[in-house]
Amino acid sequence: MDRQQLTAQQEAEAQRVEKAVMEACQSDIRAMVRLMASKPDRELLGKTEFEIRDICHRIGAKVIETTLQERKKGGT
């Protein structure tokens, strides 16, 4: 994905949200890498792939929730 051109205010919001999202998603990312580490090569795709996708969807939801929360705080 190309880097978006942001105004200074948008960049500040993006950095605030990124920091909050990274903190909120740390356990999800840990769960993904631990899941992958626990699987032999023959089990990396299929069911495991869908488990990873489910976690990715949770992360996406946290990005949306965090953005809304940050905006309510008065960031933008």
C-alpha positions in Angstrom: 0.0 0.0 0.0 1.3 3.4 -0.9 2.0 5.9 1.9 -0.8 8.3 2.1 -0.1 12.0 1.9 -1.3 13.5 5.2 -1.6 17.0 6.6 0.3 17.7 9.7 -2.9 17.3 11.8 -3.7 14.0 10.1 -0.1 12.8 10.7 -0.3 13.7 14.3 -3.6 11.7 14.6 -2.1 8.8 12.8 0.8 8.7 15.1 -1.4 8.9 18.2 -3.7 6.1 16.9 -0.7 4.0 15.8 0.8 4.1 19.3 -2.6 3.2 20.9 -3.3 0.4 18.4 0.2 -1.1 18.8 -0.4 -1.3 22.6 -4.0 -2.7 22.1 -2.9 -5.3 19.6 0.3 -6.6 21.2 -1.4 -9.7 22.7 -3.1 -10.4 19.3 0.2 -10.3 17.5 1.8 -12.5 20.1 -1.0 -15.0 19.7 -0.5 -15.1 16.0 3.2 -15.7 16.1 2.8 -18.3 18.9 0.2 -20.0 16.9 2.4 -20.2 13.8 5.4 -21.3 15.9 3.3 -24.2 17.4 2.4 -25.6 14.0 4.4 -28.0 11.8 4.9 -27.0 8.2 2.0 -29.2 7.0 -0.5 -27.3 9.3 0.5 -23.7 8.4 -2.3 -23.4 5.9 -5.9 -24.4 6.1 -7.4 -24.2 9.6 -4.4 -22.2 10.9 -4.8 -19.7 8.1 -8.4 -19.1 9.1 -7.3 -18.7 12.8 -4.8 -16.1 11.7 -7.4 -14.3 9.6 -9.8 -14.2 12.6 -7.1 -12.5 14.7 -6.4 -10.0 11.9 -10.1 -9.1 11.8 -9.9 -8.5 15.6 -6.9 -6.2 15.0 -8.8 -4.3 12.3 -11.7 -3.8 14.6 -9.3 -2.5 17.3 -8.0 0.0 14.7 -11.5 1.3 14.1 -12.4 1.4 17.8 -9.1 3.1 18.7 -9.5 5.7 16.0 -13.0 6.6 17.2 -11.9 6.8 20.8 -8.9 9.0 19.9 -11.2 11.4 18.0 -13.6 11.5 20.9 -10.7 12.6 23.1 -10.5 15.7 21.0 -7.5 14.8 18.7 -9.5 15.9 15.6 
